[in-house]
């Protein structure tokens, strides 16, 4: 449980720094960053598989490139529901989703040991 909390706090800090360096992403404060972490976790767990299933034909036709669009859609869904988190454009949420994926993967290497 402690690893889970530490991992999500580190991701929240990365989100705060990411919002400062990625134009088009803005976050009001650290509390909003924590809400974004939990909302992204929820969206990636429950909404993203549904979006992947619904968009399977276009994903196959685009040789998987449509998955990038799905990542951007998930970030925009979180933007819609979290007050204080604002996203604009296509490239900023794409970069944001890459940064979160890389951070989560690296933290998984250190904290998800069984």
Residue pairs with C-beta under 8 A, 6 or more apart in sequence:
3 111
3 112
4 111
6 111
7 104
7 107
7 108
7 111
8 34
8 37
8 38
8 41
9 34
10 103
10 107
11 37
11 100
11 103
11 104
11 107
12 30
12 33
12 34
12 36
12 37
13 33
14 99
14 100
14 103
15 27
15 33
15 36
15 37
15 100
16 27
16 30
16 33
18 25
18 96
18 99
18 100
19 25
19 26
19 27
19 33
22 92
22 95
22 96
22 99
23 92
24 87
24 88
24 89
24 91
24 92
24 93
25 86
25 87
25 92
25 93
25 96
26 85
26 86
27 33
27 36
27 84
27 85
27 86
28 84
28 85
29 84
32 82
32 83
32 84
32 85
35 82
35 84
35 85
36 78
36 82
36 85
39 78
39 81
39 82
40 74
40 75
40 78
40 100
43 74
43 77
43 78
44 74
47 74
47 77
48 70
48 74
51 70
51 73
51 74
52 59
52 67
52 70
55 66
55 70
58 66
59 66
59 67
59 70
68 94
71 93
71 94
71 97
72 90
72 93
72 94
72 97
74 97
75 87
75 93
75 96
75 97
76 87
76 93
78 85
79 85
79 86
79 87
79 93
87 93
87 96
